Amino acid sequence: MAFELRTYTHPDFTLEKFKNAPDATLCEVAKEGVAPDNFHALSIFPEYFKINGEWKMIEESRMDTVPVYDGEKMQAVEARRLHVGDQVVCGRTEDCEEGIFLHAHGFDERKADSDTFAFRTGRSRETAFSKDVDEIVELLKHEKEHGNVVWVLGPAFSFDLKARKALSALISAGYADAILAGNALATHDLEGAYMSTALGQNIYTQENVHNGHYNHLELINKVREAGSIPQFIDKYDIDNGIIYTAVKHDVPIVLGGSIRDDGPLPEVYGNCYDAQDAMRNCVRKATTVITMATMLHSIAVGNMTPSYRVMPDGTVRQTYFYICDISEFTVNKLADRGSLSSKGIITNVQDFVCNIADGLGLEY
């Protein structure tokens, strides 16, 4: 059965509470990077603001940003990016009392609480996830033609030959529009392509090779000597792996750095705010996000991703967000950080990605 998107329903602005609501209060920014007192903070849900008697939807939202009116439309702006004179919506109610309305039921998500930006998860390692895998398979078929899929990856895939091949097959077949990861995923994946090891352990036999603890450092050194990941791939005739496949198919890769990184690889963003901006440039296009085996990157991207996307034709559609991790704690932690629309899958991510590739009929 083909995947069908849920229909979005805008609020009924003919209701008295909308007609009688006051205009939203706009307060001017007085100091660079500092929001006015009582600023409104955006959630993952669609939100509307009454400006000069007209309800305006914020079309590109991000959680924990502030709504700014630019004279024509509402913008979501990080507080650090505010400029003196910007008009920020102030008020912390969500049901029209201050000209602000949070629309939690636009996609008929009746489990959500209409009054609060609440958190829930309700999933555990005992949950059956077969239906979720089938759903993702059908969703990916739809998104290949109509959407934009962002994968957020931890390094676990680079340690297993079959998982590397399955993920590479997904990328080759057009089911990935961007990859977000850290230095480790790229380093160990390229190490696997160059030396058949990840952290010095053979990615198929799991045997530790002599002096294998040098391998990832040797790999980083070779890439830095080559000047970039694509130049390394060309120089050493690399022909396999996740990073190789993404480069081959011009799929954007964003590598966010960490204080624990070795090297790092040349493309890794050492400044966290530069990494955040680069990640957001990918996430703002996403209609589906799948995060796997990385707690920090999953939470970061989850907080960047609204529950909806306004398409170029004006259609409002859901943004689908899946987090897959073997740790129940990681899945629940994302929900606790505000990503209410995420669906958790608690299983081995290496098996999970192979099941997805198998469901799509890919050879690897």
Secondary structure, 3 states (H helix, E strand, C coil): CCCCCCCCCCCCCCCHHHHCCCCCEEEECCECCECCCCECCCCCCCEEEEECCEEEECCCCCCCCEEEECCCCEEEECHHHCCCCCEEEECCCCECCCCEEECCCCCCCCCCCCCCCCCCCCCCCCCCCHHHHHHHHHHHHHHHHHCCEEEEECHHHHHCHHHHHHHHHHHHCCCCCEEEEEHHHHHHHHHHHHHCEECCEECCCCCECCCHHHHHHHHHHHHHHHCCHHHHHHHCCCCCCHHHHHHHCCCCEEEECCCCCCCCCCCCECCHHHHHHHHHHHHCCCCEEEEECCHHHHHHHHHHCCCEEECCCCCEEECEEEEEECCHHHHHHHHHCCCCCEEEEECCHHHHHHHHHHHCCCCC
